[in-house]
Amino acid sequence: MESTAGKAWNQGVTAAHTAVKEAGKLLDPSGKNTSETPPHGEPSKDHAHEKLGFEYAERAWLGDAIDVWYQTPAGEKISKSRGEKLFSPSKSPGDPMLSYGEVTALAGDFFGREPISDGSTEAERELRFMSAFDCLRNEEAKPVRDLVDYLNLQRRALDENRPKWWKETTAEALQTLTEKLTFSHSYDWLAKHDVDCFRDSARDIYITGHSAAIRHASTGSKTEDQLVEAYFMNAFADHFLQDLFSAGHIRTPRRALGKAHPQDYQFLAKAMNDEDSFNGLQVHNVHGDRWQAFGDKRLVEKEDPENKVKCKEAVQVSVDEVFEAWNSRKTREEADFESLKVAPSGPSNVGSTGLAPLFRVRHSGGDTIIERRVKVDDRNLWEFTQEYDLDETKAQIRMLREVEGWDE
């Protein structure tokens, strides 16, 4: 006999799939595509539509586990209930529909335009950041609600240990749902052009977005509406702060792989991301704290407790800094962002005493050269070569992925 929890789960699945059907997909409650010819074709084996980095459920959990501060008319500092709905797109009248964690999880992966990190100056990056933020800020209510309802099933899948259902249904359904968004590129487009979440790019974007949120909070009228708008912007920026804690982002040379292997960079970057996320990396921050960081699908697992604590701490400090700017009417310089001092310091925090990366970048004269680990299946051997067969490399990666269970 089906349990009450099981019935609730299946009812939730059916309800969420209704939005997908309305968008033109034919999905049954098991998540299988029942249309004869998927409108966008099946995701290729090598170029999966999956985003790289922490997943929606992990990001939303982090953002909804912190205190979002407000001030009473009497001047008392209080926190909203964790996970409370705080924000709405400007074209969504009525009660707030998005929590802090939901905005953080939607940013970049589901709402965005051209890569923010492609901006050559801070001013250009801010324009790109605000353009990405406005994709969510200015959206209609229904497509946002449909997308969030569907994505929140992943949070339940995480709680109820149903990753197989989520893995089988995610990519095509999300592609369809995001095609209904007015301003943003689709899920598939954002996945294929995802360079913002890696290495120094994520740090730069967080600095840009956090700076904009602090500036907004500290200027204009000292009203709750002004503070809420600053929090909305900061929740979007915190997506990239969280990226700094994903082991698969610390040293994956995403841009260099894209230039060296334009047809296969997604497969190669995802392989390196998944390997480091699965096995973990030793990291440290400017305070001298050292810990083992894992990556996507592993943040809330028991193997990654310290990384989870550190990431949550950084997000909390990020929110605190916005409130302090609003309350004091003072901005804060980048050098004083305490949130970044909690995060791993950057790609330099992994040395040759750790696990050898699958790929690394070497500069020779004016050339940028991608080198591969000599033995794909031996991470303890720090030997690299620029002479490698791409098809053979991909075959070895597939075998290693299957043996070690990176996708489990």
Residue pairs with C-beta under 8 A, 6 or more apart in sequence:
2 10
5 160
9 156
9 160
9 162
10 29
12 153
12 156
13 29
13 31
13 153
13 165
14 29
15 149
16 149
16 150
16 152
16 153
17 27
17 28
17 29
17 31
17 150
17 173
19 146
19 147
19 149
19 150
19 177
20 27
20 150
20 173
20 176
20 177
21 27
22 146
23 146
23 176
23 177
23 179
23 180
24 39
24 176
25 33
25 35
25 39
25 172
25 173
25 176
26 33
26 34
26 35
27 33
27 34
27 169
27 173
28 34
30 165
31 165
31 168
31 169
31 173
32 168
32 169
33 172
38 172
39 176
40 172
40 175
40 176
40 188
43 49
43 171
43 172
46 264
46 266
46 267
46 394
47 192
47 266
47 267
48 171
48 266
48 267
48 270
49 170
49 171
49 172
49 174
49 175
49 187
49 188
49 191
50 170
50 171
50 191
50 270
51 109
51 187
51 190
51 191
51 194
51 197
52 194
52 197
52 198
52 248
52 249
52 252
52 269
52 270
52 273
52 296
53 109
53 197
53 242
53 243
53 246
53 248
53 249
53 273
53 295
53 296
54 62
54 242
54 243
54 245
54 246
54 295
54 296
54 299
55 154
55 296
55 297
56 105
56 106
56 109
56 151
56 154
56 155
57 105
57 154
57 155
57 157
57 158
57 300
58 158
58 296
58 297
58 299
58 300
59 101
59 104
59 105
59 239
59 242
60 99
60 101
60 102
60 104
60 105
60 151
60 152
60 155
61 101
61 155
61 158
61 299
61 300
62 101
62 104
62 242
62 299
62 308
62 311
62 312
62 315
63 99
63 100
63 101
63 102
63 103
63 104
63 105
63 235
63 238
63 315
64 82
64 83
64 99
64 100
64 101
64 102
65 82
65 101
65 312
66 82
66 100
66 312
66 315
66 316
66 319
67 79
67 80
67 82
67 316
67 319
68 79
68 80
68 84
68 86
68 100
68 231
68 319
69 77
69 78
69 79
69 319
69 320
69 323
70 77
70 78
70 79
70 80
70 224
70 227
71 77
71 78
71 224
71 327
72 78
77 323
77 327
80 86
83 99
83 101
84 99
85 95
85 96
85 97
85 98
85 99
86 96
86 98
86 99
86 100
86 228
86 231
86 232
87 96
87 97
87 98
87 99
87 100
87 103
87 228
87 231
87 232
87 235
88 94
88 95
88 96
88 97
88 98
88 141
89 97
89 136
89 137
89 138
89 139
89 140
89 141
89 144
90 137
90 138
91 138
91 139
91 140
91 141
92 139
92 140
92 141
92 144
93 141
94 141
97 141
97 144
97 145
97 148
98 106
98 144
98 148
100 231
100 235
100 319
101 235
102 148
103 136
103 232
103 235
103 236
104 235
104 236
104 238
104 239
104 242
104 315
105 151
105 239
106 136
106 147
106 148
106 151
107 132
107 133
107 136
107 235
107 236
107 237
107 238
107 239
107 240
108 132
108 190
108 194
108 196
108 197
108 239
108 240
109 187
109 190
109 191
109 239
110 147
110 151
110 174
110 178
110 184
110 187
110 190
111 132
111 133
111 135
111 136
111 139
111 181
111 184
112 132
112 135
112 184
112 185
112 190
112 196
113 128
113 131
113 132
113 135
113 183
113 184
113 185
114 128
114 131
114 193
115 128
115 193
115 194
115 195
115 196
115 201
116 125
116 128
116 129
116 132
116 196
116 201
116 205
116 208
117 125
117 195
117 196
117 201
117 204
117 205
118 128
118 195
119 125
119 126
119 127
119 128
122 208
125 204
125 205
125 208
126 208
126 211
126 212
129 205
129 208
129 209
129 212
129 236
129 237
130 212
132 236
133 209
133 232
133 233
133 236
134 183
135 181
135 183
135 184
136 144
136 184
136 236
137 232
138 182
138 183
139 181
139 182
139 183
139 184
140 182
143 177
143 180
143 181
143 182
146 177
146 180
147 174
147 177
147 178
147 181
150 173
150 174
150 177
151 174
153 166
154 166
154 170
156 162
157 163
157 165
157 166
158 300
163 297
163 408
167 407
171 187
171 188
174 187
175 186
175 187
175 188
177 187
178 184
178 185
178 186
178 187
178 188
178 190
179 186
184 190
185 193
191 266
192 266
194 254
195 201
195 254
195 255
195 258
196 202
196 205
196 240
197 240
197 243
197 246
197 249
198 243
198 249
198 252
198 253
198 254
198 255
198 269
199 249
199 250
199 251
199 252
199 253
199 254
199 346
199 347
200 346
200 347
201 255
202 240
202 241
202 243
202 244
202 249
203 240
203 244
203 340
203 343
203 346
205 237
205 240
206 237
206 238
206 240
206 241
206 243
206 244
206 339
206 340
207 334
207 337
207 340
208 237
209 233
209 234
209 236
209 237
209 240
210 234
210 237
210 238
210 241
210 318
210 321
210 322
210 337
210 339
211 334
212 233
212 237
213 230
213 231
213 233
213 234
213 237
213 322
214 230
214 234
214 321
214 322
214 325
214 331
214 332
215 325
215 331
216 226
216 229
216 230
216 233
217 226
217 227
217 230
217 322
217 323
217 325
217 326
218 325
218 326
218 328
218 329
218 330
218 331
219 329
220 226
222 326
222 327
222 329
226 326
227 322
227 323
227 326
230 322
230 325
230 326
231 319
231 322
234 318
234 319
234 322
237 318
238 315
238 318
238 319
241 314
241 315
241 318
241 339
241 340
241 343
242 311
242 315
243 249
244 314
244 340
244 343
244 344
245 293
245 299
245 307
245 310
245 311
245 314
245 343
245 344
246 273
246 277
246 293
246 295
246 296
246 299
247 276
247 277
247 279
247 280
247 281
247 283
247 293
247 294
247 295
248 272
248 273
248 274
248 275
248 276
248 277
248 295
248 296
249 273
249 295
250 276
250 281
250 283
250 293
250 344
250 346
250 347
250 349
250 350
251 272
251 276
251 281
251 347
251 350
251 357
251 360
252 269
252 272
252 273
252 276
252 357
252 359
253 359
253 360
253 361
253 370
254 265
254 269
256 361
256 368
256 370
257 265
257 268
257 269
257 359
257 370
258 265
258 269
259 368
260 368
260 370
261 268
261 370
261 390
264 390
264 394
267 394
267 397
268 358
268 359
268 393
268 394
268 397
271 358
271 397
271 401
272 357
272 358
272 359
273 295
273 296
274 295
274 296
274 401
274 406
274 407
275 358
275 379
275 400
275 406
276 295
276 355
276 357
277 294
277 295
277 296
277 297
277 298
277 406
278 294
278 295
278 298
278 404
278 405
278 406
279 355
279 379
280 292
280 293
280 294
280 295
280 298
280 303
280 304
281 292
281 293
281 350
281 354
281 355
282 290
282 291
282 292
282 293
282 349
282 350
282 354
283 290
283 291
283 292
283 293
283 344
283 345
283 349
283 350
284 290
284 291
284 344
284 345
284 349
285 310
285 341
285 342
285 343
285 344
285 345
286 341
286 345
287 341
287 342
289 310
291 306
291 307
291 310
292 304
292 306
292 307
293 304
293 307
293 344
294 301
294 303
294 304
294 307
298 304
299 307
299 308
299 311
300 308
310 342
310 343
311 343
313 342
314 339
314 340
314 342
314 343
315 339
317 338
317 339
317 342
318 339
321 332
321 337
321 338
321 339
324 330
324 332
325 331
325 332
350 357
352 382
355 379
355 380
356 373
356 378
356 379
356 380
356 381
356 382
356 383
356 384
357 373
358 372
358 373
358 376
358 397
359 370
359 371
359 372
359 373
360 370
360 371
360 384
361 368
361 369
361 370
361 371
362 368
362 369
362 371
362 384
362 386
363 369
369 386
370 386
371 384
371 385
371 386
372 384
372 385
372 386
372 388
372 393
373 379
373 381
373 383
373 384
374 381
374 383
374 384
374 385
375 381
375 383
376 393
376 396
376 397
376 400
377 396
377 399
377 400
401 407
